[in-house]
Amino acid sequence: MKKTLLVFAAASLATATLTAPVQAGCYGCGVGAGIVGGLAAGAIIGSAIANSQPRYAVAPGYVAYDGYAAPGPVACPGGYWGRRPVAFDAYGNPVRWSRPRYFCP
């Protein structure tokens, strides 16, 4: 939700900058305002992308399993539960999963 709001804010800022009326005696003001608006929108979108990365890398072949509410068996900050698909249907969708396994990065 936060990312969506940031994108809409950046889009509205860019729209407001591009549609602002230019004064009769100022020929470079529109270009300068467009550059400033573009830099601000780039900073907002770039920070949203940079903060959206996961805090851990899931082990190869496993999927992070957020539905398991049990705490970790060891004191490991950033640890997570993961499962691996073991059976698939005719369309390639997983239908059976392995037991949950705790990963400590």
Backbone torsions as a table, in degrees:
resi	resn	phi	psi	omega
1	MET	NA	-39.4	-178.4
2	LYS	-66.1	-39.0	179.6
3	LYS	-64.5	-40.6	179.9
4	THR	-63.0	-42.1	178.8
5	LEU	-64.9	-38.7	178.4
6	LEU	-65.4	-39.8	178.8
7	VAL	-65.7	-42.8	177.9
8	PHE	-65.3	-36.8	177.5
9	ALA	-65.5	-42.1	178.7
10	ALA	-65.2	-41.0	179.1
11	ALA	-65.3	-40.6	179.2
12	SER	-68.4	-35.8	177.2
13	LEU	-64.8	-43.1	179.2
14	ALA	-65.3	-40.4	179.4
15	THR	-64.9	-43.3	179.9
16	ALA	-65.2	-35.8	179.8
17	THR	-70.3	-41.6	-176.8
18	LEU	-75.1	-24.8	-178.1
19	THR	-99.2	4.3	180.0
20	ALA	-69.1	138.2	-179.9
21	PRO	-70.3	141.8	179.2
22	VAL	-94.5	137.5	179.4
23	GLN	-68.8	155.1	-175.6
24	ALA	-65.6	-34.3	-175.5
25	GLY	-95.2	2.4	-175.0
26	CYS	-119.8	105.1	-176.8
27	TYR	-89.3	-25.2	-178.1
28	GLY	-99.2	-0.7	-176.8
29	CYS	-66.4	-38.8	-179.9
30	GLY	-65.4	-38.0	178.2
31	VAL	-67.6	-44.1	179.2
32	GLY	-63.6	-41.4	178.4
33	ALA	-66.4	-36.8	177.3
34	GLY	-65.8	-39.1	178.2
35	ILE	-66.5	-44.7	179.1
36	VAL	-63.1	-43.3	178.6
37	GLY	-64.6	-39.2	178.2
38	GLY	-65.9	-40.7	177.2
39	LEU	-65.1	-41.4	179.3
40	ALA	-66.2	-43.4	178.8
41	ALA	-65.0	-39.4	177.4
42	GLY	-63.6	-38.7	178.3
43	ALA	-67.0	-40.0	179.4
44	ILE	-67.0	-48.0	-178.8
45	ILE	-68.1	-40.0	178.6
46	GLY	-63.2	-40.6	178.5
47	SER	-69.2	-33.6	177.2
48	ALA	-67.1	-39.0	178.2
49	ILE	-69.4	-41.5	-177.9
50	ALA	-66.0	-32.1	-178.4
51	ASN	-88.3	-0.8	-176.6
52	SER	-95.1	1.0	-178.7
53	GLN	-73.9	146.0	177.6
54	PRO	-68.1	155.3	-178.4
55	ARG	-82.6	-9.9	-177.7
56	TYR	-141.2	159.5	174.8
57	ALA	-104.0	124.0	-179.1
58	VAL	-70.6	139.2	179.7
59	ALA	-60.1	145.7	-179.3
60	PRO	-58.7	132.5	179.8
61	GLY	88.0	-9.8	-178.1
62	TYR	-108.5	157.6	176.2
63	VAL	-121.5	134.1	177.7
64	ALA	-60.8	131.7	-173.6
65	TYR	-112.1	93.7	-177.6
66	ASP	-80.4	-16.5	-176.2
67	GLY	-75.2	-12.0	-178.4
68	TYR	-86.0	115.5	-171.7
69	ALA	-91.1	-0.3	-178.4
70	ALA	-71.8	144.0	176.4
71	PRO	-71.2	163.6	179.7
72	GLY	-67.7	149.1	-179.1
73	PRO	-72.7	-17.6	178.9
74	VAL	-129.3	160.4	177.4
75	ALA	-79.7	97.6	-176.4
76	CYS	-137.9	102.7	177.9
77	PRO	-66.8	131.6	-179.5
78	GLY	88.3	3.4	178.2
79	GLY	-71.3	158.4	-178.2
80	TYR	-149.9	159.8	175.4
81	TRP	-93.2	140.5	178.9
82	GLY	-137.5	152.5	176.6
83	ARG	-130.8	159.9	-179.6
84	ARG	-122.5	134.7	176.1
85	PRO	-70.8	134.8	-177.9
86	VAL	-118.0	-17.7	178.6
87	ALA	-140.3	143.9	-176.9
88	PHE	-128.5	153.0	175.6
89	ASP	-87.0	-173.1	-175.7
90	ALA	-65.9	-20.4	-178.4
91	TYR	-96.9	1.2	179.2
92	GLY	90.2	6.1	178.4
93	ASN	-83.7	137.4	178.9
94	PRO	-68.7	135.7	179.1
95	VAL	-119.0	-17.6	175.6
96	ARG	-135.3	142.6	-177.8
97	TRP	-121.7	156.3	176.0
98	SER	-74.9	173.9	175.2
99	ARG	-66.8	151.2	177.8
100	PRO	-64.9	140.7	178.7
101	ARG	-127.0	140.0	-178.4
102	TYR	-91.2	130.1	178.9
103	PHE	-113.8	134.5	178.1
104	CYS	-117.9	107.2	-176.8
105	PRO	-69.6	NA	NA
